[in-house]
Amino acid sequence: MRKLFLFLALSLASLSAAYSQNVLESIAIDSGGRLSASLLVLETGQSLWILPDAPCPMRGVYRLPIVMAALAKVDQNKLKLEQKIVINKEDFISEIQSSLLRNEHPDGNLKISVKELLHHAITNDDGTASDVLLRLLGGPPVVMQYLAQLGIQDIKVLDTEKEMGKSRDRQYRNTATPKAMIKLLQALQETRALSPQSRDLLLKWMSDAETTPNSASSPNPARIKALLPASTPVAHKIGSSTNRNSMTAAHNDVGIITLPNGHHMAVAVFLTDSKAPHTSRDLTIAKITKVGWDAWAKK
């Protein structure tokens, strides 16, 4: 009888996983673009995915590995959080790109701490802060070396924000696969990527990002949070490109969700070259996340 119950439990679990996978695929069909996603419960290994190995333009999501690489240097005492950095007018990205630092200090000659730079890059999605951090690190190759040390090969940080501002096609060079991004989030949560202190600081900033404007004209949308209970702890980083010829190159969100049972669900959703309206793209990301929540929140 015990074996029968075990068999039935496993069969029901398999049916549930198959149903969730089918729902994921139906959402992808209606996304208006190429939807690539991975969801993983870090403590149990339960997972769902669609096109998990597809390279996708990260846009603002690419600030996450940059900030993590900088915090790793802080952990190694090669950078200090209170160290002051001078930002001049020539450091600013273009007017069509998002930068609160540029908007608030248009003449430059700004002294700012490394900690403030990190906060601006993650919470305010500031491209100037991101570029200054890259300069401090020694350029994109240092970020790539950091990722390689974590065993992550399919996240590519190759260009600065300034370079992306000069050519729209460059955004397709800074890519990540959903599977690789999940590996990065897992390394972050498990303190393999950073010290506990740096991890907690970064997760706090990622949790605070939901209420901070990511551009002069639009608020930072909930995306992966939108269909979850309001009190759900979520640390996330969005990435978005502008719309051109009715197509949006990148509409993304990645993060870590704390489930009611204390487990953590890592989510990476990338919507590429979508012709759907902005609100529909947000809802697509929310629906993908909700599939994982419905499958694992009560287990």
C-alpha positions in Angstrom: 0.0 0.0 0.0 2.9 2.4 0.8 4.4 1.8 -2.6 1.1 2.5 -4.2 0.8 5.8 -2.4 4.3 6.7 -3.4 3.6 5.8 -7.0 0.4 7.9 -7.0 2.3 10.9 -5.5 5.0 10.7 -8.1 2.5 10.3 -10.9 0.5 13.4 -9.7 3.8 15.4 -9.4 4.7 14.4 -13.0 1.2 15.4 -14.2 1.5 18.7 -12.4 4.9 19.5 -13.9 3.7 18.6 -17.4 0.6 20.9 -16.9 2.8 23.8 -15.8 5.2 23.2 -18.7 2.2 23.3 -21.1 1.0 26.6 -19.6 4.4 28.1 -20.0 4.5 27.2 -23.7 1.0 28.6 -24.2 2.1 31.9 -22.7 5.1 32.0 -25.0 3.0 31.6 -28.0 1.0 34.7 -27.1 4.0 36.8 -26.1 4.4 38.6 -29.4 8.1 37.8 -29.5 10.6 35.1 -28.5 10.1 34.2 -24.9 12.9 32.5 -23.1 12.6 31.7 -19.4 13.9 29.5 -16.6 12.5 29.0 -13.1 14.2 27.0 -10.4 13.5 26.3 -6.7 17.0 26.5 -5.3 16.5 24.2 -2.4 14.8 21.4 -4.3 15.9 21.6 -7.9 12.3 21.7 -9.2 12.3 23.6 -12.5 10.4 24.8 -15.5 11.8 26.3 -18.6 11.3 27.4 -22.2 14.2 28.0 -24.5 16.6 28.1 -21.5 19.8 28.1 -23.7 18.7 31.0 -26.0 21.1 34.0 -25.8 18.9 37.1 -25.1 19.8 40.8 -25.0 20.0 41.8 -21.3 19.7 45.6 -21.4 19.5 46.8 -17.8 19.8 43.2 -16.4 23.4 43.4 -17.5 24.1 45.7 -14.5 23.6 42.8 -12.2 26.8 41.0 -13.1 28.7 44.3 -13.2 27.6 45.2 -9.7 28.3 41.7 -8.4 31.8 41.9 -9.9 32.4 45.3 -8.2 31.1 44.0 -4.8 33.4 41.0 -5.2 36.3 43.5 -5.4 35.0 45.1 -2.2 35.0 41.7 -0.6 38.7 41.4 -1.7 39.5 44.9 -0.3 40.4 46.0 -3.8 37.6 48.6 -3.7 36.0 50.3 -0.7 32.3 51.2 -0.4 33.1 54.7 0.9 35.8 55.4 -1.7 35.0 58.6 -3.5 34.9 58.7 -7.3 34.8 61.8 -9.5 32.2 61.8 -12.3 32.8 64.4 -15.0 30.5 65.6 -17.8 32.2 63.4 -20.3 31.3 60.3 -18.2 27.6 60.8 -18.8 25.7 58.6 -21.3 23.6 60.1 -24.0 20.3 62.0 -23.3 18.2 59.2 -24.8 19.6 56.7 -22.1 18.6 56.5 -18.5 20.8 58.2 -16.0 19.5 60.0 -12.8 23.0 61.1 -12.0 23.3 62.9 -15.4 19.8 64.5 -14.9 20.5 65.7 -11.4 24.1 66.9 -12.1 24.2 68.0 -15.8 27.5 69.9 -15.3 29.4 66.9 -13.9 32.1 67.5 -11.3 30.3 65.1 -9.0 32.0 63.2 -6.2 30.2 60.0 -5.3 31.0 56.9 -3.2 31.4 53.5 -4.7 28.4 52.4 -2.6 26.3 55.2 -4.1 27.4 54.1 -7.6 26.4 50.5 -6.9 23.0 51.6 -5.5 22.3 53.9 -8.5 23.2 51.1 -11.0 20.9 48.6 -9.4 18.0 50.5 -7.9 17.9 53.5 -10.3 19.0 51.5 -13.4 21.5 54.3 -14.0 23.7 53.7 -17.1 26.3 56.3 -16.1 26.8 54.6 -12.8 27.2 51.3 -14.6 29.8 52.7 -17.0 31.8 54.3 -14.2 31.8 50.9 -12.3 33.0 49.2 -15.4 35.9 51.7 -15.7 36.8 51.2 -12.0 36.9 47.4 -12.6 39.1 47.7 -15.6 36.4 47.1 -18.3 34.1 44.3 -19.4 36.8 41.6 -19.5 37.1 41.8 -15.7 33.4 41.1 -15.4 33.7 38.2 -17.8 36.6 36.9 -15.7 34.5 37.1 -12.6 31.7 35.1 -14.3 34.2 32.5 -15.5 35.4 32.0 -11.9 31.8 31.2 -11.0 31.6 28.7 -13.8 29.2 30.8 -15.9 29.9 31.0 -19.6 26.7 32.2 -21.2 26.5 35.7 -19.8 28.3 38.2 -22.1 29.2 41.7 -20.8 31.1 43.1 -23.8 30.1 46.8 -24.2 29.5 49.9 -22.1 26.2 51.8 -22.0 27.9 54.6 -24.0 28.8 52.1 -26.8 25.3 50.8 -26.8 23.9 54.3 -27.1 25.9 54.8 -30.3 24.6 51.7 -32.0 21.2 50.0 -31.3 22.6 46.7 -32.6 25.2 46.5 -29.8 22.5 45.6 -27.3 22.4 42.2 -29.0 26.0 41.6 -28.0 25.4 41.9 -24.2 23.5 38.7 -23.8 22.5 36.0 -21.3 20.7 32.7 -21.5 18.0 32.1 -18.9 19.9 29.1 -17.6 23.1 31.1 -17.1 21.2 33.9 -15.3 19.7 31.3 -13.0 23.2 30.1 -12.2 24.2 33.6 -11.3 21.2 34.1 -9.1 21.8 30.8 -7.4 25.5 31.7 -6.8 24.3 35.0 -5.3 21.7 33.4 -3.0 24.1 30.7 -1.8 26.9 33.2 -1.1 29.2 31.6 -3.6 29.5 34.8 -5.6 29.8 37.3 -2.7 30.3 37.5 1.0 27.1 37.3 3.1 27.4 41.1 3.8 27.6 42.0 0.2 24.9 39.6 -0.8 22.5 41.0 1.7 23.3 44.6 0.6 22.7 43.7 -3.1 19.5 41.8 -2.4 18.2 44.8 -0.4 18.8 47.1 -3.3 17.1 44.7 -5.7 14.1 44.5 -3.3 14.0 48.3 -3.1 14.1 48.7 -6.9 10.4 48.2 -7.4 9.4 51.7 -6.3 12.2 53.6 -8.0 11.7 55.2 -11.5 13.8 53.5 -14.2 13.4 56.4 -16.5 12.2 60.0 -16.5 8.8 59.0 -17.9 7.8 55.6 -16.6 7.9 53.8 -13.2 9.8 50.6 -12.7 7.1 48.0 -13.3 6.5 45.0 -10.9 6.8 42.4 -13.8 7.7 39.2 -11.9 5.8 40.6 -8.8 2.6 41.7 -10.5 0.5 38.5 -9.9 2.1 37.5 -6.6 0.7 38.2 -3.1 1.6 41.8 -2.2 3.7 40.8 0.8 5.9 38.4 -1.2 9.6 39.1 -0.8 11.1 39.7 -4.3 14.6 40.9 -5.2 14.8 41.6 -8.9 16.5 43.5 -11.7 14.6 44.6 -14.9 16.0 45.4 -18.3 14.2 47.2 -21.1 14.9 48.6 -24.5 13.1 51.3 -26.4 10.4 50.5 -29.0 11.5 50.9 -32.6 9.3 50.2 -35.6 6.7 48.6 -33.2 9.3 46.2 -31.9 11.0 46.0 -28.5 14.3 44.3 -28.6 14.4 43.4 -24.9 11.8 43.3 -22.1 13.2 41.4 -19.1 13.1 40.6 -15.4 15.3 38.4 -13.3 15.2 37.8 -9.6 14.8 35.7 -6.5 11.4 35.1 -4.9 11.0 33.8 -1.3 8.2 31.2 -1.2 5.8 30.9 1.8 7.7 27.7 2.9 11.0 29.6 3.0 12.4 28.2 -0.2 13.7 30.5 -2.9 12.5 30.5 -6.5 15.0 32.0 -9.0 13.3 33.5 -12.1 14.8 34.7 -15.4 12.4 35.8 -18.1 13.6 37.4 -21.3 11.2 38.6 -24.0 13.1 39.4 -27.2 11.9 41.3 -30.3 8.3 41.6 -29.1 5.6 43.5 -31.0 3.2 43.3 -28.1 2.2 46.5 -26.2 4.2 47.4 -23.0 1.5 46.3 -20.6 1.2 43.0 -22.4 4.9 42.4 -22.1 4.8 43.1 -18.4 1.9 40.7 -18.0 3.7 38.0 -19.9 6.6 38.1 -17.4 4.1 38.1 -14.5 2.2 35.1 -15.9 5.4 33.1 -16.3 6.3 33.8 -12.7 2.8 32.9 -11.5 3.1 29.5 -13.1 6.1 28.7 -10.9 4.4 30.2 -7.8 1.3 28.1 -8.4 3.4 24.9 -8.9 5.6 25.3 -5.8 4.4 27.9 -3.3 2.4 25.4 -1.2 4.9 22.5 -1.3 
